Each structure stands twice: as structure tokens, then as C-alpha cells.
Amino acid sequence: MMSSRLIRVKDAGAGGGHDSAGSRGGFYKWIDQAYTTMLAFAMRHRLAVSVLALLVIVFQHSALSRREAGVYSDECRRGGV
């Protein structure tokens, strides 16, 4: 809603959008190219990215469960993590 009040019709039609050359120059160009490359890789390898995400979730849950169960309790008593 707020952006619709800030963008003027003449600015939108003047070629000042995201496809213009000025929008993709300098440091932003490097960020945009890296993001585009990573996104293309993720879209080509959807299954591998999904499996990796699930593995991260499972291992993180496992680590938190062990910590709550007191597996690390000896280290905690000695002042460690």
C-alpha cells in the first residue's frame, strides 16, 4: 500500500525499473549475479536442496535433544558449553 503511494506512474513507465542498466551496476551487480547463480543451481537440483534442508533440520533437532537430555551435562558442570 505504501509503495503504491510512493511510485509515480511517470517514473514506472520511464524505464527506471529493475531491468534498467542503472539498477544492475556496481557492487549490486556482483550480488545479483551470485544470487542468480545460486538460485539457478537450487532450481536445477531441487531434490538435493530439499534433502540437504531436511538433514540440517534432523541434525539440529538431534543436537538440541541431546543437549536437553543432559548428554553435555559434564561439560556444563566444568564451565564448558
C-alpha positions in Angstrom: 0.0 0.0 0.0 2.7 2.5 0.9 4.8 1.7 -2.2 1.8 2.4 -4.4 1.7 5.9 -2.9 5.4 6.4 -3.4 5.7 5.2 -7.0 4.5 7.6 -9.6 3.1 6.4 -12.9 5.5 8.5 -15.0 8.5 7.0 -13.0 7.3 3.5 -13.6 6.9 4.0 -17.3 10.2 5.8 -17.8 12.3 2.6 -17.8 13.6 3.1 -14.2 12.6 -0.4 -13.1 14.7 -3.4 -12.1 15.5 -4.2 -15.7 17.3 -1.0 -16.4 21.0 -0.8 -16.6 21.4 1.6 -13.7 19.8 -0.9 -11.4 22.3 -3.6 -12.1 25.6 -1.8 -11.8 28.5 -1.7 -9.4 28.5 -3.8 -6.2 24.8 -4.7 -6.7 25.8 -6.5 -9.9 28.0 -8.9 -8.1 25.3 -9.6 -5.5 22.7 -10.1 -8.2 25.0 -12.4 -10.3 25.8 -14.6 -7.2 22.1 -14.8 -6.2 21.0 -15.6 -9.7 23.7 -18.4 -9.9 22.7 -19.9 -6.5 19.0 -19.7 -7.4 19.5 -21.4 -10.7 21.5 -24.2 -9.0 18.8 -24.6 -6.4 16.1 -24.8 -9.0 18.1 -27.4 -11.1 18.8 -29.5 -8.0 15.5 -29.2 -6.1 15.7 -32.7 -4.7 19.2 -32.4 -3.4 18.5 -29.0 -1.8 15.3 -30.4 -0.2 17.3 -33.4 1.2 20.0 -31.1 2.5 17.5 -28.9 4.2 15.8 -31.9 5.9 19.2 -33.2 7.0 20.0 -29.9 8.6 16.7 -29.9 10.4 17.1 -33.5 11.6 20.7 -33.0 12.9 19.8 -29.7 14.6 16.9 -31.4 16.3 19.1 -34.3 17.3 21.7 -31.9 18.8 19.1 -30.0 20.7 17.5 -33.2 22.0 20.9 -34.5 23.3 21.6 -31.2 25.0 18.3 -31.2 26.7 18.7 -34.8 27.8 21.9 -33.9 29.6 24.4 -35.6 27.3 26.6 -32.5 27.7 25.9 -32.1 31.4 29.5 -33.0 32.4 30.9 -30.2 30.2 28.4 -27.7 31.6 29.5 -28.5 35.2 33.1 -27.8 34.3 32.2 -24.5 32.8 32.2 -25.5 29.1 29.4 -25.3 26.6 
